[in-house]
Each structure stands twice: as C-alpha cells, then as structure tokens.
C-alpha cells in the first residue's frame, strides 16, 4: 500500500507539473500577443465576398461586406464591395469638369490589411485634390480598381467590363511580381486568342467551376482540436504553425503555378520568360486604354525583401527566402519593357528604400504579411499623388 500511495502521489505531482507548465506557456503566448485569431469559415472573411464568374473565374459580389482578419493578428479591417465589384463606396458618374484616374492592380492597390481611407490610392486622391485646388485646375478623382488575387490577364478583362461605366481619362496599372503566379494559374484554364491574350475561361473550366484552387476547402480537422482551439491560445498557435508548414511543403519553389514568389526566386536568365504572359497582358491593357483615348501609366511596386534585408522579417522565414534582399532583376525587366514600348512608368523603389531606412519603429510593411501597413500606404500614396499631379493634365 505505501508503494501504491507513493506512485499515485508521484503521478499526481507529474500531472500537476505538466498542467502548471502548460498554464505558464498559455500565459506567455497571450502576454506576448502571439495568439492567432480564430479561423474564419466560408461564411465570413474574404471567401464570403467571392463568387464564381465565367470570364474572370472569381469576382466580388456587388453590395457584399465583411471583416478581413489577419491570421496572425496584424489587422482587422472592414471590406465593402460597390456595384462594380470593387472595394469601396459606390462610384458616382463622371462629371464633365473632372479628370478621372482608374488605378488597376491586385491586393496592394485594393489595400489589403488597411481601411479604405488609408489605402495609398485614397491618400493619393487627397494629395492630388489639394494640389489641383491650389492651382485652380480641373478636379481629379481617383477610382480604386484593385482586386485581390488578380493578375494582369484578369485586370485586362475586368477593365473592359467596367470601362463603359467609369470611362477614365488615365489608367494606372500597378504591377507586382506576385501577379506572375496569378496569371499562370488563371491562364491555365483560360481561352486564349491568336495574339496570346485571354478572352475568358475555357469551356471545361466553366463546367468544372474554375481551377482546383478557386474555392479550395479548408482541410478537415478533428473536432476536439477545433474545440480546444476556441479556448487555448497555445493550441491555436501550434495548429496554425503546422498548417503553414504543410502549405509551404505543397509549393515547388520557383514554379510560377504553385509558388506565389516564383518571380523572386528565378535567376536573370529565366526571369524574362516567367514574366512574359503577364507583360503581354500589361501591353493589352495599355493598348486598350489608349484606343479609348486614355493615358496609360505603369507603376512598378517592389516587395519589401527587395528593399531591405530585415523588412517582412517573419514572413520571409515562413516563405523560406534568403536573408539578403532579392536582386533587382525584376526591376531591370520592367524598365526594359517600358523603354521598348515607350511607356510612361513610375518607379518608387529608391523612395521606398530610403523610407525603410529612415522610419525606425514606424513599420512600413507587416511582419508576417508582405503588404503595406497604413504608414507604408501613406508614404506611397503621398509620392504617387505628387507624381499624378504632375502627370494628369
């Protein structure tokens, strides 16, 4: 009996020690803000705004709204969709006395991670308005035409869809290297005309509802883990880390179909080839805008790891990028493209690099997410507003 009592006492002591250690770990996770938010199901978050489209594959549902939360707790912002399937309020008809600028792009233009009024497009609007007013010039209105996940091909098709209603005087296309991945995925299921330009989804893609990733379902998980994740931050954190690792293992580094950052891992020899489908559709956007009498401007946006060796530090590790900034091969490709086609192009690379070096603790990019914070959007928007004030006549 004494041995049994001692065994029970030791067992209870071990269990108590384990529980105390877990409680301490839970406290540390919460104290240092390491708690990921609860996962959003299909009825909330970005997926609740999306619907299938026979041309664009996915589009936002007009009039829909949702809150978009970072899985790492970096932001929690409101999204609303206007009548044209774009983020923001309704777009008023163009007045005869105003110039209208349409800014196209992906999530960087749309303003991922920040509220509507702090996107760089909104900031640029304020700068241009003030400058035009001081010069007694015709007012300029800027419309945000960014859509998360779109590449140049989908932007080209969406531009044709919204043109009659918007009828811009200037079209600005913001190009980001992640568009390469978006274009490769979309074009794999698209109809292509003899010039290599997408005209919409193929018949087979329409019948199957798009590519396999269009509305990918969350992997099944055990009910007890779901339950524990609701109340224990430690379980949620570990579960989140394993899910991220599994997702990264599905990526073939450098493959433009599966790797979001393929354009940044490619060497200079293959970089031009990887960019070719995207740049072909950039040309199509420019030609379409100019055929309608609008001015076309290309805006190149670099990624944080191309500007600094410590920006986007946590996300860089998650995506298994080297510590050193990526080479400027992408910048060379875009510059050569602009020169060959005599396009007006804007390059904020040096400005952003200097801003990163001088900002101190005022973060320009998120740590996990590679998008710009409100401060980064303010800096870029102020710069762009000044550029547009000089360019729009």
N, C-alpha and C positions, 0 to 999 in steps of 0.2 A: 504493500500500500504506500509506504513512503516514496518508493520509486515512481509509482504512478502519479502521486501528487506532485512530485518534482517535475515529472515530464509535462504534466498539464500546466504547471506554473511557468515552465520554460517556454512552452508553446504559446501561452498567452502573452508572455513577455515579448516573444518574437513578433507576434501579430500586432501587439501594441506599438512596437518599434517601427514596424512597416507602415502602420497607419499614421503615426506621427511624421515619418519621413515623407509620406505621400501628401499629408496635410501641409507640411513645410514647402514641398515642391509646388503644390497648388497655390500657396500664398505668394511664392516668388514669381510664378507665371503671371498672376494677377497684378502684383505690385509693380512689375516692370513693363506692364502693358503689352504682354506677349500673347494676349488672348485673341484668337481669330474669331470674327463674328460667326453666328450660326449660318450654315449653308442655306442658300435660297433655293426654293423649289421652282418648278416650271411656272407657277402661278405668280411669281414675283421676280424682281430683278430684270436684267436685260432681256432674258428669254421671253418674258411676258409681253414685251413690246414688239416682238418679231412675228412675222407671218411669211408663208411661202409665196414666192412670186415667179411666174412662168418666164419672165425675162431676166430679172435681177437675182433670182434664186431666193434671197431674203430681202425684206424691206420692213420698215417700221409701220405699225398700224396707226393711221391718222387718228388723232384725238386721244391716243393712249398716254398713260403716265405711269411712272414707277419710281421707286427709290433704288439707286445703284450703290451697293456697298462693296468696299474693297474686302477681299477675303483675308487681308492682313490688317484690317482696321485703319487703313490710311485715309479713307474718305467715306463719306455717306452723303450723296447728293441726289437732288430731285431731277428727274427727267420728264419732259412733256414733249409730245410729238404734234406738230402742226398739220394742217390739211394737206401738205405736200410730202408728208412722211419724213420731215426733217426735224431735228431738235430745236425747240423754241416756240415762241408765240406765233400766232397767225401772221402771214406775210401780207401787208397791205398792198393794194395795187400801186404800181409805179406812177409817180406824178410827173407831169410834163417838165417841171422845173428842176428835177433832181437827176443825179447820176447814180446808177445802181451797180454795185460791185458784188458779184457772186463768188464766194470763196469755196472751192471744192477740196475735198480731202477725206482722210479717214478719221480715226478717233482723236488724233491730235487736233484737227480742226474742229471737230464736234465738241471737244472739251472734256475728254474722259477724266473723271476724278475731280472736276471743279463745277461750280454752279454756272448757270447760263451767263450771268452778268460778269463773270470773271474769266471767261474764255478769251484767248488772245484776239479772236475776231471781234468780240464785244469791246475790248479795250481799244483796238484799232479804230473802231467806229467812233468812240469818244474823242480820240486824238484828231481824226480827220474832220469831225464835225466842228471842233473848236478852231482848227486852222482855217477851214473854209469860211467860217463865220467871221474871223478876224480879217479876211481878205475880201469879204462881201462877194464870195464866189457861190456858184450854184451848190446846193447841199448834196452831199454824198451819203447814200445809205448802203450799208454792207449787210448782205444776207449770208448766213452760215449754211453752207451746203455740204458739211461734213457728215459722213455716215460711218460708224464703227465697223471695221472688218472689210470695207470696200477697197478694192484695188482700182487701178486706172480703167480697166475694162468696164466694171460696174458703174464707175463715176461717169464714164462716157455715155453709157446707156441711160443713166438717170438724168444726165444733163439734157438729153433730147426729150425726156418725159416732162421735165419741169420748165423747159425753156419758154413755151408759149405764155405761161402764167407769170414768169419772172422777168423775162426779156432784159437781161443785164447789158450794161454798156461796157463792162470789164469783167472778164473771167480770170480769177486767180486760182491756179491749181497747186496745192501744197503736196509735194512728192516726198515720201518717206520710204526707206528701204524695205520696211515690212510689207509694203504693197506688192513686192515681188511674190511673196508667199500667197497673198490673197489672190493675185492674178493667176498663178499656176493652178491653184485649187479650182477657181471658177472656170477658167478656160478649158480645164479637163472635161467639163460637162457642157460646154457651150457650142453653139453653132458658129462657125467661122466663115466669113465671106472670102472671095478670092484674094482680097488685099490683106488677109490675116486679121481682120477686125471682127470682134464678137457682135452678133446680132441678137443674142438671147440664148436661153438654154436649149439644148438639143431635145428631140422628142423623147428619147429614152430617159433623160434626166427629169423631164417634166412628169413622165409616168411614174418614176421612182421617187419623186419628191426632192430632187436635187442630189448633191453629193452625200456620202455617208455621214459627213460631219455637220450637215446643215442644221439638224436639230438633235444632235447627239444626246442620248440619255445618260444620266448620271449612273455610274456603276452601282450595282446592288450592294447593299451593306447589311450587316446583321442588326437586328432590332435592339439588342442590348447595347451595342456600340452607339446607335442613334440615341438611345435613352441616356446613356452616360454622358454623351457629348453635350446634351442640353444643360447639364449642371456642373460638369467638371471641365475647367479650362485646360488642364493638363492633357486629358484625353482628346479634346478637340485639337490642341496644338500638335500632338503626336500624329493624330489621324490626318491632319492637314499636311504635315511634312511627308508622310508616306504616300499620300495621294499625289503630291507634287513630284516626288521621285519617280513614281510609276508613270506619270505623264511624260516626264523628261526621257525616260527609257524608251518610250514609243517614238521619239524623234530620231531621225537619221541626220546627224549633223552635216550641214551643207546641202541637204536635199531641199530644193525650193518648194516641194509639195508638202513636206511634213515639218520643215524647220522654219519657224517664224523669222529667225535671224540668219537665214541662209545667205543673204546678200552680204552679210558682215563677216562671214566665215570664209567666203570664196577668195581665191587668190586673184591677182590682177588679170591673169590670162583668161579665166572663166567668168569674171565679173560682168564683162560686157555682154556675153551670151545670156547670162542669167537675167539681166535687165532688159533684154531685147523685147519680150512680149509687153512688158509694162511701158517702155518708151514708145513702142508702136502705137499704143492707145493714148499716150500723152499727146503724140502728134495728131491723132484723130480728134482729140478734144480741142486742141489749138486750131486745127483747120475748120472744125465745125463752128467754133466761136467766131472766127474771122469771116467765115462765109455768111454769118448773120450780121456782120458789121461791128462786132465787139472786139475790143482789145484783149489780147491774151498775155498773161504773165505767169511764169513758172516760179514757184517758191520752193527752194530746197530746204528741208528740215533735217538736221543731223540728229543722231541718237546721243544720249548722254555719255556713253562709253567712247564715243568718238571725240569728245570734248575734254574729258578729264579721266584720270586713272582712278578716281575714287567716287565719281558720281554714279548713282544707281548701284551702290556697292553690294547690297544684299541680293538684288535681282540678278546681278552679274554672276554671282556664285551659283544661284539656282539654275541659270541657263548655261552654266559651265563655260563661260567666256574667260579669256585670259585677263590678268590684271592690267596689262598695258592697253591703252586705247587702240581701237581698230585703225588700220591705215586709212589714208584719205583716198583710196582707190575709187570709192563710190563718188566722192566729190569730183574727181577727175572725169569720170564717166558722164556725170550730169553737165559739167562745164563743156565738155566736148560736144555733147548733144545740143546744148544751147547755141554754141558757136556755129555748128554745122547747119542749123536751121534758122539762124539769126533771130532767136527768140529773146525777149526781154526776160531776164532771170534774176532772181533775188537770192542772195546767199548770206544768211545771218550767222554763219559758222564762227567767224572771228569775234563778233559781238557777243555771242553766247559763251564762247570760251573765256573771254575776258570777264563776263558777268559771273561765271562759275568761280573764277579765281578770286574775285573781289567780294563775293557775297557773304563769306563767313558762314554763320549758322543759319542764315536765311536760305532755306533749301529751294532750289530751282526745279529739281526732279524728285520724285518719290524714291524711297529706298528699295521697296520691293517692285513697284510698278515703274515702267520706264517712261511714263508720261510726265508732263509738266505739272508742278504744283500751281496754286494761284499766283505765287510770286513769279514763277517762270513764265506763266501766261501774261502777267503784267509787263514783264521785260520785253518779251517777244512782240506783244501787241502794241506797245509804245513804239518800238522800232518799225514795225510794219505800218502803223498809222502814219508815221513821218514819211515813209517811202511812198505810200499810196497818195499822200497829199501832194507829193511832187509829180507823181506819175499820171494821176487822173486829171484830165483837162476838161 
